[in-house]
Amino acid sequence: NISIIRHLLGNMHEARQNIVNAFALAQEIGDPFGIAACAVNQAELELDLANYDLAEKLNERAGKIYSELGHSLGLTYYLQNQAQNKMIAGELDGALDSVEKALKLAKEKNLRKPFSELLGQRATIHFFRGDFAKTFEVLTKCLNLCTDIHDDAGAAEAELKLGYVCLAMIDPDGAREHWRKGISYSPKTPSSEFLFWKT
């Protein structure tokens, strides 16, 4: 999907135009999956552009369609975006609730890549609640799964986050070791959720 590629490369406005065009086509041909996918993709983009109200509306639209269709993968992404919006709003309990629902669904349907992403999101929530031991535990599970499914970008991100956790736990040597491992992977674009760790 060219809009996703442009989003990852930072060409946000071009990405949005691609999504708008795809939205129009999906509506014209009556493709509910296409409409929901466009809504989720644009919701993620609007989150990165700090258009939080629009992101939430788009995500809710996608969630309603995916729910009606019984589309498990789509629902996990809907819940993941919902959690991201709640984290931005400072609603950590609500964000964790959304993540736990998504993790349950991903586990039931054996959606391993989304499951690993959701573990990373769960870890972020624990980190900002100040529970560093729990954060470390969840990130270690995330790293192991990413390694198992050969997700280098996910493994790199987990290692970098583990470095931040070690730093918070006053373990600079551990932080340096995890960061060294993290940057040893090929350069990857970090997820928008990772930006929370750098603020």
SEKE-643083 format. One record per residue: residue in three letters; x, y, z of N, C-alpha, C in turn. Coordinates in steps of 0.05 Angstrom, whole numbers. Each point is the difference from the previous one (the first is absolute). Layout:
REM SEKE-643083
ala_X_Y_Z_X_Y_Z_X_Y_Z .
...
REM end
This chain:
REM SEKE-643083
asn_17_-24_0_-17_24_0_18_25_0 .
ile_-2_16_-22_18_23_-3_-4_20_23 .
ser_-24_3_10_-5_19_21_15_-7_26 .
ile_1_-26_6_15_-9_23_30_5_-3 .
ile_11_-5_-24_28_5_-5_6_30_3 .
arg_-17_17_-11_4_29_3_-2_9_28 .
his_-19_-12_15_-3_6_29_26_-6_14 .
leu_11_-24_-4_24_-9_13_24_18_-7 .
leu_0_10_-25_22_18_-9_-4_29_9 .
gly_-23_5_13_-5_27_9_-15_18_-19 .
asn_-8_-10_-23_-15_16_-19_-30_-1_7 .
met_-6_13_22_-27_-3_12_-23_10_-18 .
his_4_23_-12_-21_12_-16_-5_-16_-25 .
glu_21_-10_-13_-4_-17_-23_-13_-26_8 .
ala_8_-10_23_-12_-25_10_-30_4_5 .
arg_-7_23_12_-28_5_5_-16_2_-26 .
gln_11_13_-20_-14_2_-26_-4_-28_-12 .
asn_20_-17_2_-3_-28_-10_-23_-14_15 .
ile_-1_4_26_-21_-13_15_-28_11_-7 .
val_-2_26_-4_-25_12_-8_-9_-11_-27 .
asn_18_-3_-18_-6_-11_-27_-9_-29_3 .
ala_13_-15_17_-7_-28_4_-28_-2_14 .
phe_-4_18_19_-26_1_14_-23_4_-21 .
ala_4_19_-18_-20_6_-20_-6_-25_-18 .
leu_22_-13_-7_-3_-24_-17_-15_-23_15 .
ala_8_-4_25_-13_-21_16_-30_6_4 .
gln_-6_25_4_-29_7_3_-15_-3_-27 .
glu_13_7_-21_-12_-2_-27_-7_-29_-7 .
ile_18_-18_7_-5_-28_-7_-13_-16_22 .
gly_-6_13_23_-13_-12_22_16_-22_14 .
asp_25_7_5_19_-20_13_3_7_29 .
pro_-14_-13_19_2_7_28_28_-5_12 .
phe_14_-21_-10_27_-5_10_18_23_-8 .
gly_-2_9_-25_16_22_-9_-5_25_15 .
ile_-26_6_6_-7_24_15_12_-1_28 .
ala_-2_-24_13_10_-3_27_31_2_0 .
ala_13_-12_-19_29_1_-2_10_29_-4 .
cys_-14_15_-17_7_28_-4_-4_16_25 .
ala_-22_-6_15_-5_15_25_22_-5_20 .
val_8_-26_3_22_-7_19_26_14_-9 .
asn_7_-2_-25_25_12_-10_0_30_4 .
gln_-23_13_-6_0_29_4_0_7_30 .
ala_-13_-16_16_0_5_29_29_-1_11 .
glu_16_-19_-9_28_-1_8_16_24_-9 .
leu_-6_9_-24_14_23_-11_-9_25_16 .
glu_-26_3_5_-9_24_15_11_0_29 .
leu_4_-23_11_13_-1_27_28_12_-2 .
asp_15_-7_-21_27_11_-3_0_30_-5 .
leu_-22_10_-12_-2_28_-5_-14_16_23 .
ala_-5_-15_22_-12_12_24_-29_9_-4 .
asn_-13_-12_-20_-29_6_-5_-16_-21_15 .
tyr_0_1_26_-10_-21_17_-30_-5_-3 .
asp_-16_21_-1_-29_-3_-3_-7_-14_-26 .
leu_12_8_-21_-5_-12_-26_9_-29_0 .
ala_23_-5_12_11_-28_1_-20_-18_15 .
glu_-11_11_22_-19_-16_15_-26_-6_-16 .
lys_-10_20_-14_-24_-4_-16_4_-21_-22 .
leu_23_3_-14_7_-19_-21_3_-29_11 .
asn_13_-2_23_4_-26_12_-26_-13_9 .
glu_-18_17_11_-26_-11_8_-16_-10_-24 .
arg_3_14_-22_-14_-8_-25_10_-27_-9 .
ala_27_-3_1_12_-26_-8_-8_-22_19 .
gly_0_6_26_-7_-20_20_-29_-10_-4 .
lys_-18_18_-6_-28_-8_-5_-2_-19_-23 .
ile_14_6_-22_-1_-17_-24_13_-27_6 .
tyr_23_0_12_14_-25_6_-17_-18_19 .
ser_-13_13_18_-17_-15_19_-23_-13_-15 .
glu_-13_15_-18_-22_-11_-16_9_-23_-18 .
leu_24_2_-10_11_-20_-18_13_-24_15 .
gly_4_3_26_14_-20_16_29_-4_-9 .
his_13_22_-7_27_-1_-10_20_4_23 .
ser_12_-22_9_16_0_24_25_17_-3 .
leu_15_-2_-22_24_16_-3_-7_30_0 .
gly_-21_7_-14_-8_28_0_-7_10_27 .
leu_-14_-17_16_-7_8_27_24_4_18 .
thr_21_-16_-4_24_4_16_12_27_-6 .
tyr_1_8_-25_12_26_-7_-18_23_10 .
tyr_-26_-5_-2_-18_21_11_5_4_30 .
leu_2_-22_15_5_2_29_28_11_6 .
gln_19_-6_-17_27_11_3_0_30_-3 .
asn_-14_10_-21_-2_29_-4_-16_13_23 .
gln_-21_-14_9_-16_11_22_18_3_25 .
ala_17_-20_6_18_2_22_20_23_-3 .
gln_9_4_-25_19_22_-5_-13_27_6 .
asn_-24_3_-9_-15_25_4_-3_5_30 .
lys_-7_-21_15_-4_3_29_26_6_14 .
met_23_-11_-9_25_6_12_7_30_-4 .
ile_-5_10_-24_5_28_-5_-17_18_18 .
ala_-24_-9_6_-18_15_17_7_-4_30 .
gly_19_-17_5_8_-5_28_-18_-20_14 .
glu_-17_-14_-15_-18_-19_12_13_-28_0 .
leu_19_-4_17_16_-24_0_-16_-25_6 .
asp_-19_2_19_-16_-24_7_-18_-8_-24 .
gly_-11_20_-13_-17_-6_-24_17_-11_-23 .
ala_24_11_-3_18_-10_-20_8_-30_5 .
leu_5_-6_25_7_-27_7_-23_-19_-5 .
asp_-24_9_6_-24_-16_-5_-3_-7_-30 .
ser_5_20_-17_-2_-5_-29_22_-19_-9 .
val_24_3_11_22_-18_-8_-6_-29_9 .
glu_-11_-3_24_-5_-27_10_-22_-14_-17 .
lys_-20_15_-8_-20_-11_-18_12_-9_-27 .
ala_18_17_-10_13_-6_-26_18_-24_3 .
leu_15_-2_22_18_-23_5_-16_-26_2 .
lys_-23_1_13_-17_-24_2_-9_-9_-28 .
leu_-8_19_-16_-10_-7_-27_23_-10_-17 .
ala_23_13_1_23_-8_-16_10_-28_8 .
lys_-1_-6_26_8_-27_10_-20_-21_-10 .
glu_-25_6_2_-21_-19_-9_3_-7_-29 .
lys_7_20_-17_2_-4_-29_28_-5_-9 .
asn_19_-3_18_28_-5_-6_12_21_-19 .
leu_-5_25_6_10_22_-15_26_9_14 .
arg_22_-13_-7_25_4_15_13_27_-3 .
lys_0_11_-25_12_27_-4_-16_21_16 .
pro_-26_2_-4_-15_19_17_3_-5_30 .
phe_2_-26_8_4_-6_28_26_12_10 .
ser_21_-2_-15_26_11_8_-2_31_2 .
glu_-13_12_-19_-3_30_0_-16_8_25 .
leu_-21_-15_7_-16_6_23_15_-3_26 .
leu_18_-20_1_17_-3_24_17_25_3 .
gly_10_11_-22_16_24_2_-17_23_10 .
gln_-25_1_-9_-18_22_9_-7_-4_30 .
arg_-4_-25_8_-6_-5_29_24_9_17 .
ala_24_-6_-10_24_8_15_2_30_3 .
thr_-7_14_-22_1_30_2_-18_10_22 .
ile_-24_-11_2_-19_8_20_11_-5_28 .
his_12_-24_4_12_-6_27_23_19_6 .
phe_15_7_-21_23_18_4_-10_27_11 .
phe_-21_10_-12_-10_27_8_-16_-1_26 .
arg_-6_-24_9_-12_-3_26_22_-3_21 .
gly_24_-2_-9_23_-1_19_6_-29_9 .
asp_-12_-20_-13_5_-27_8_22_-12_-18 .
phe_25_6_6_22_-7_-17_5_-30_-1 .
ala_-4_-14_22_4_-29_1_-20_-14_-19 .
lys_-25_9_0_-20_-11_-18_6_7_-29 .
thr_9_24_-4_8_9_-27_22_-18_-11 .
phe_20_-5_16_22_-17_-8_-9_-28_-7 .
glu_-18_-11_17_-11_-27_-4_-15_-2_-27 .
val_-17_20_-5_-16_0_-25_17_4_-24 .
leu_19_18_1_18_5_-22_17_-25_-7 .
thr_8_-14_21_16_-25_-5_-17_-20_-16 .
lys_-26_-3_8_-18_-17_-15_-3_9_-29 .
cys_-3_27_-3_-2_12_-27_25_-6_-17 .
leu_23_4_12_25_-5_-14_2_-29_-8 .
asn_-6_-19_18_1_-28_-7_-18_-8_-23 .
leu_-24_12_0_-19_-6_-21_9_12_-27 .
cys_10_24_1_10_13_-24_23_-16_-12 .
thr_18_-10_17_22_-16_-9_-11_-26_-13 .
asp_-20_-12_13_-11_-25_-10_-13_3_-27 .
ile_-13_23_-5_-14_4_-25_17_15_-21 .
his_25_5_7_19_13_-17_-8_29_-7 .
asp_-10_14_20_-8_28_-3_23_17_11 .
asp_19_7_-18_24_15_9_-7_28_10 .
ala_-19_13_-14_-8_27_9_-12_-1_28 .
gly_-17_-20_5_-12_-2_26_20_-7_21 .
ala_19_-18_-6_21_-7_19_18_24_6 .
ala_7_15_-20_16_24_4_-14_20_19 .
glu_-26_4_-5_-15_18_16_-2_-10_29 .
ala_-4_-26_4_-1_-11_27_26_4_14 .
glu_23_-5_-14_26_4_13_4_29_8 .
leu_-8_19_-17_4_28_6_-17_8_24 .
lys_-25_-10_1_-17_6_23_11_-13_25 .
leu_11_-24_-2_12_-12_24_23_17_10 .
gly_14_13_-18_21_19_8_-11_23_17 .
tyr_-22_11_-8_-13_21_15_-9_-10_28 .
val_-10_-24_0_-9_-11_26_24_-3_19 .
cys_22_-11_-11_25_-3_17_9_27_10 .
leu_-2_21_-17_8_26_9_-18_10_22 .
ala_-26_-5_-2_-18_8_21_5_-15_26 .
met_11_-24_-2_6_-17_23_28_5_10 .
ile_13_21_-10_27_8_8_20_-23_-6 .
asp_-2_-10_-25_18_-21_-9_12_9_-27 .
pro_19_19_0_11_10_-25_14_-21_-17 .
asp_13_-19_13_14_-21_-15_-20_-17_-16 .
gly_-23_-7_14_-21_-15_-14_-12_16_-22 .
ala_-3_26_4_-12_18_-21_18_0_-24 .
arg_26_3_4_19_1_-22_0_-26_-16 .
glu_-2_-23_15_0_-26_-13_-25_-4_-18 .
his_-23_8_11_-25_-3_-16_1_19_-24 .
trp_9_24_4_2_19_-22_19_-10_-22 .
arg_23_-11_9_19_-11_-19_-13_-22_-17 .
lys_-15_-18_14_-14_-21_-15_-21_12_-18 .
gly_-15_20_9_-21_12_-16_10_12_-25 .
ile_22_15_1_10_14_-24_16_-19_-18 .
ser_5_-25_10_14_-19_-17_-18_-11_-22 .
tyr_-26_4_2_-18_-8_-21_1_20_-22 .
ser_-8_-8_-24_-1_20_-22_-18_23_7 .
pro_7_24_-8_-17_23_7_-29_-4_-9 .
lys_-18_6_19_-28_-3_-6_-15_25_10 .
thr_-23_6_-12_-16_22_9_-14_-9_25 .
pro_3_14_23_-14_-8_24_-30_6_-1 .
ser_-16_-15_14_-28_5_0_-6_27_14 .
ser_-23_11_-5_-7_26_12_-1_-4_31 .
glu_-8_-24_9_-3_-5_28_28_2_14 .
phe_22_-6_-15_26_1_12_8_28_7 .
leu_-12_20_-13_7_28_6_-6_8_29 .
phe_-19_-15_13_-6_6_28_25_-4_17 .
trp_17_-19_-8_23_-6_16_22_21_-2 .
lys_-2_18_-19_21_19_-5_-8_28_11 .
thr_-23_2_14_-8_26_10_6_2_30 .
REM end
